[in-house]
Amino acid sequence: MVQNKSILIMKNTAELLEKVIDFHGGADFWNQQQGLEAHLNIGGVTWPLKGHDDPLKDVQFKADLHQQKGIWKGIFSTNTSSEFSPLKVSLLDGDKVEESLFQPKDSFQGHTIETPWSKLQLVYFSSYATWNYLTTPFNFLMSGVQVKELEPREEGNEVLRRLEVIYPADFATHSRRQIFYYSEEGFLRRHDYWPEVLGGSSATQIVENYKSFSGIQTGTKRRIYILNEDGSYAKDPVLVSIDIKGLTFN
């Protein structure tokens, strides 16, 4: 009985994963693209709580699709940019590197949600988070990522199918375990995670206003809230707000 149930779960996982990937543009098309450029407006209470007012208002994010690398332009000020990889982040003034932080994730040890961040810590958090959001669900196909379908959950008038994703230990992301909720059509409605850089506090991302960009579909309105233990959430406060103003793939 257990063996048959496991086989069924594996079959359902493969079917749902394929459906979600195809809905968002397809693996073949994604693999033909190398990078993205996004125009974003990012707000929420997290940034002032961490000691920074509007560091990501009206910014550009340029990223590699197949490895975790990203560049912010206009972060903190119009002349400031940053570079991100899991092992190093840097701040630049024009073409000049002002400061760098190696092994940035280690710098968050002992942090809680109230602990202030340096500029480089904010670069790390905002870069890996944005990279993950904009490459979902295609990053599920990357080496070492494990995916399993969970029991569905009713949200409002919809029954959402859920994928549990376990990322490798060296993957720059909120938490190794994350849960993604998909509609019958394939829309990502919700995304639960437990950001380690915030002391493992619980959060959920609500995704709306899907649009197609260069053949890839993604939600352009994203709001992140505190996730309660029972799986519910309140819409106040807004921890992070993300509005995608433009997005191209190349």
C-alpha positions in Angstrom: 0.0 0.0 0.0 2.7 2.5 1.0 4.7 1.6 -2.1 1.8 2.2 -4.4 1.1 5.5 -2.7 4.7 6.5 -3.2 4.5 5.6 -6.9 1.3 7.7 -7.3 2.9 10.7 -5.6 6.0 10.5 -7.8 3.7 10.3 -10.9 1.6 13.2 -9.7 4.7 15.3 -9.0 6.1 14.7 -12.5 2.7 15.6 -14.0 2.3 18.8 -12.0 5.9 19.9 -12.5 5.6 19.5 -16.2 2.3 21.3 -16.3 3.7 24.2 -14.3 6.9 24.5 -16.4 4.9 24.4 -19.7 2.5 27.0 -18.4 5.3 29.4 -17.6 6.9 29.1 -21.0 8.4 25.6 -21.3 11.8 24.2 -20.4 13.1 24.2 -24.0 12.4 27.9 -24.5 13.9 28.8 -21.1 17.1 26.9 -21.8 17.5 28.9 -25.0 17.6 32.1 -22.9 20.7 33.2 -21.0 19.7 36.2 -19.0 17.0 38.7 -17.9 16.6 42.4 -17.2 13.9 43.6 -14.9 12.5 47.1 -14.0 11.2 46.8 -10.5 9.7 48.9 -7.7 10.3 47.2 -4.3 8.9 48.4 -1.0 7.6 47.2 2.3 8.3 47.5 6.0 11.4 45.1 6.0 13.8 47.8 4.6 13.3 50.5 7.2 13.1 47.9 9.9 16.6 46.9 8.7 17.8 50.5 8.7 17.3 51.4 5.0 14.6 53.7 3.6 13.5 52.9 0.0 16.8 51.2 -1.2 15.0 49.5 -4.1 12.6 52.0 -5.4 12.7 52.1 -9.2 15.6 49.8 -9.8 17.0 47.6 -12.5 18.0 44.0 -12.0 20.1 42.1 -14.5 20.7 38.4 -13.9 22.0 35.1 -15.4 19.3 32.5 -15.7 21.4 29.4 -15.2 23.7 30.4 -12.4 23.1 32.6 -9.4 24.5 35.9 -10.5 22.8 39.3 -10.5 23.4 43.0 -10.7 21.3 45.8 -9.2 21.5 49.2 -10.8 20.1 52.2 -8.8 20.2 50.4 -5.5 20.5 52.9 -2.6 21.1 55.8 -5.1 21.0 56.4 -8.8 24.8 56.1 -9.2 25.2 52.9 -7.1 25.1 49.4 -8.4 25.9 46.0 -6.9 27.1 42.5 -7.9 25.8 39.2 -6.4 26.9 35.6 -6.3 26.3 33.2 -3.4 29.9 33.5 -2.3 30.4 37.3 -2.7 28.5 40.6 -2.9 30.0 44.0 -3.8 28.8 47.6 -4.0 30.1 49.8 -6.8 30.1 53.6 -7.3 30.2 53.8 -11.1 32.8 51.2 -12.2 34.7 51.4 -8.9 34.2 48.6 -6.3 33.6 50.4 -2.9 33.3 47.3 -0.7 32.8 43.6 -0.8 31.5 40.9 1.5 32.7 37.3 1.1 30.6 34.3 2.3 27.7 36.8 2.9 25.2 34.2 4.3 27.6 33.6 7.2 27.3 37.2 8.3 23.6 36.7 9.2 24.3 34.1 12.0 22.4 35.0 15.1 20.1 37.5 13.3 16.5 38.0 14.2 13.9 40.0 12.2 14.9 43.1 14.1 18.7 42.9 13.5 19.9 45.8 11.3 21.6 45.0 8.0 24.6 46.5 6.4 24.2 47.6 2.8 26.0 44.5 1.6 23.7 42.3 3.6 20.8 44.0 2.0 22.3 43.4 -1.4 22.7 39.7 -0.6 19.1 39.2 0.6 17.5 41.3 -2.1 19.6 39.8 -4.9 19.1 36.1 -4.1 15.4 36.6 -3.4 14.8 38.5 -6.6 16.8 35.9 -8.6 14.8 33.1 -7.1 11.4 34.8 -7.7 12.1 35.6 -11.3 13.5 32.2 -12.2 10.7 30.2 -10.6 9.6 27.6 -11.5 12.5 26.9 -13.8 15.0 26.8 -11.0 13.2 23.6 -9.8 15.0 21.8 -12.7 18.5 22.8 -11.6 21.0 20.2 -10.3 20.3 19.0 -6.8 16.8 20.5 -6.4 14.2 18.0 -5.1 10.5 18.4 -5.9 7.5 16.5 -4.4 3.8 17.1 -4.6 2.0 17.6 -1.2 -1.7 17.4 -0.4 -3.7 20.2 -2.0 -5.0 23.1 0.0 -8.2 25.1 -0.4 -7.6 28.9 -0.7 -10.7 31.0 -1.2 -12.7 29.5 -4.1 -9.8 27.4 -5.4 -8.2 24.1 -4.6 -4.4 24.7 -5.1 -1.9 21.9 -5.8 1.3 22.2 -3.8 4.9 21.5 -4.6 7.4 21.1 -1.9 10.8 22.1 -3.1 14.1 21.2 -1.3 17.1 23.3 -2.5 20.7 22.2 -2.1 22.6 23.4 0.9 24.8 25.7 -1.2 21.9 27.3 -3.0 21.3 31.0 -2.1 17.7 31.1 -1.2 15.4 31.8 1.7 15.3 28.3 3.2 16.1 24.9 1.9 12.4 23.8 2.1 9.8 25.9 0.4 6.2 25.3 -0.7 4.6 26.6 -3.9 0.8 26.7 -4.5 -0.5 26.4 -8.1 -3.9 26.8 -9.6 -5.5 24.3 -11.9 -4.3 26.3 -14.9 -0.7 26.6 -13.6 -0.6 30.1 -12.0 1.6 30.4 -9.0 -0.8 31.8 -6.3 1.3 31.5 -3.2 4.8 30.7 -2.0 5.7 29.8 1.7 9.2 29.9 3.1 11.2 30.4 6.3 14.1 32.9 5.6 17.2 31.8 7.4 18.7 35.3 7.3 15.7 36.5 9.3 16.2 33.9 12.0 13.8 31.4 10.3 10.7 33.5 10.6 7.8 32.5 8.5 6.6 34.3 5.4 4.3 33.8 2.4 4.4 35.5 -1.0 1.1 36.1 -2.7 1.4 36.4 -6.5 -1.0 38.2 -8.8 -1.4 40.0 -12.1 0.3 37.5 -14.4 1.8 38.8 -17.7 3.8 37.3 -20.5 7.3 38.7 -21.2 9.3 37.4 -24.2 7.3 34.2 -24.0 7.8 33.7 -20.2 4.8 34.1 -17.8 5.2 35.6 -14.4 3.2 37.4 -11.7 3.9 41.2 -11.7 2.4 42.0 -8.3 3.9 40.3 -5.4 3.2 40.9 -1.7 4.9 39.1 1.2 3.3 38.7 4.5 3.9 37.1 7.9 2.8 33.4 7.7 1.0 32.1 10.8 1.5 28.6 12.3 -1.9 27.4 11.0 -1.0 28.4 7.4 -3.1 31.6 7.4 -1.7 35.1 6.9 -2.8 38.7 7.4 -2.4 41.4 4.8 -0.9 43.9 7.3 2.0 44.5 7.5 3.4 44.1 4.0 6.9 42.8 4.7 8.0 43.3 1.0 6.1 44.6 -2.0 7.4 43.9 -5.5 5.9 45.4 -8.7 7.4 44.3 -12.0 7.3 47.3 -14.4 9.1 45.6 -17.2 10.9 42.3 -17.9 12.9 41.0 -20.9 14.7 37.7 -21.5 17.6 37.2 -23.8 
